[in-house]
Amino acid sequence: MAQKPAIPKGTRDFGPIEMARRNYIFSTIRSVFALYGFQQIETPAMELMSTLMGKYGEEGDKLLFRIQNSGEKANEAPEKGLRYDLTVPFARYIVQHRDELQFPFRRYQIQPVWRADRPQKGRYREFYQCDVDVIGTKSLVSELELIQIVEEVYRRLNINVCLHINNRKILAGIAEVIGTPDKMMDITVAIDKLDKIGLEKVNAELLERGLSAQAVNALQPILNQDHKVKYQDKLASLRQYLSASEIGMKGVAELEELFSLIGAAGVQLNIELDLTLARGLNYYTGAIFEVKALDVQMGSITGGGRYDNLTGIFGLPDVSGVGISFGADRIYDVLTELDLYPTSMLNTTQVLFAAFGNEEINYALTWAKTLREKKIPVEVYPEPAKMKKQMAYADAKQIPYVAIIGGNEMDNNTVMLKNMLTGEQEQVTLDTLCKILLNNLTK
């Protein structure tokens, strides 16, 4: 008995409709990135494990996919793994190619990443990220531009979102104030799970990670924040709460400057200062961001932040960068659930030439050539077949027009054009057909 075909858990096939939708997302995001002067790069799917390990924190390191050595002598080949994200490979790229680049360097990257995670709704083992980063400047104007990119991408995709902002310096300050400065990473890893596991389990995990009951109790005002309080009031409270922490006060000052820039730029995006936002990755040092869709129950669909020394681990210290990543697969699920895809996106082929015989097919091929030269997508049914079969093919593919060719049409140098939506038919010349199809493409 033949083995039933299957794919690994946490991966997916994408058919023509899915790919049309995915390309709609990618092209929308790519066009906004380009609008802000970012340039595209790509890096290999596999990286050396020495590049990947120790960059994502203890939770991330557990999710790295290792690649079994093949084609190389096992005792000589360095260990390799599939990339976990696009940021660490980007840092490696910057250091390797620094003499070729103009700083600040503005790059975007749209490629798949892999995580050995437990598959569930909105969480896959193979998924695409759409990253955009500025590296080589500490200016908060870069953070502002990323916020503007978020605003424009989701405006074009017609998704209502809320952008959550925090600063890792604030989290470091909180760790200092509650008397556990060495536990900042433990605190961030735990509170990063607040949405997923709830306050009670986060508190239990904080105790398990070695925080005293007193320290956990001191964290409760932060963990129980009122999301409706304005950012100005939260910042005022933080100034008092963190007054004894130098790093915490730096975080407050950075947030105040960023919100001032947001106001000056006229950003209309729904933004919340979220003091429980932690981002579990170790390399963030400043502003951190997450975007959530307001009309769908879904995790973060965009996230990122400022990293001051990610390139330092590869031998190029003190090069600050900031970036965000759009989760294309989660955006896909949001658009699907809300039925927000434009119908025109699926209409690739504009006309199918249907013919009764080989002579008619040859006639259709000359017309198809002319239409394609005018950038009109066209198909010629490849063999003589019953008209019902050819019409069913056009219907299944949602092709808006069928050009029927018989002896009469060839004698008159025309086609019989059928509108598949209305059922109306008319004899048209090549010029008329061009006008009709071009008009349909611009709707």
Secondary structure, 3 states (H helix, E strand, C coil): CCCCCCCCCCCCCCCHHHHHHHHHHHHHHHHHHHHCCCEECCCCCEEEHHHHCCCCHHHHHCCCCEECCCCCCCCCCCCEEECCCCHHHHHHHHHHCHHHCCCCEEEEEEEEEECCCCCECCECCEEEEEEEEEECCCCCHHHHHHHHHHHHHHHHHCCCEEEEEEEHHHHHHHHHHCCCHHHHHHHHHHHCCHHHHCHHHHHHHHHHCCCCHHHHHHHHHHHCCCCCCCHHHHHHHHHHHCCCCHHHHHHHHHHHHHHHHHHHCCCCCEEEECCCCCCCCCCCCCEEEEEEECCCCCCCCEEEEEECCHHHHHCCCCCCEEEEEEEHHHHHHHHHHHCCCCHHHHCCCCEEEEECCHHHHHHHHHHHHHHHHCCCCEEECCCCCCHHHHHHHHHHCCCCEEEEECHHHHHHCCEEEEECCCCCEEEECHHHHHHHHHHHHCC
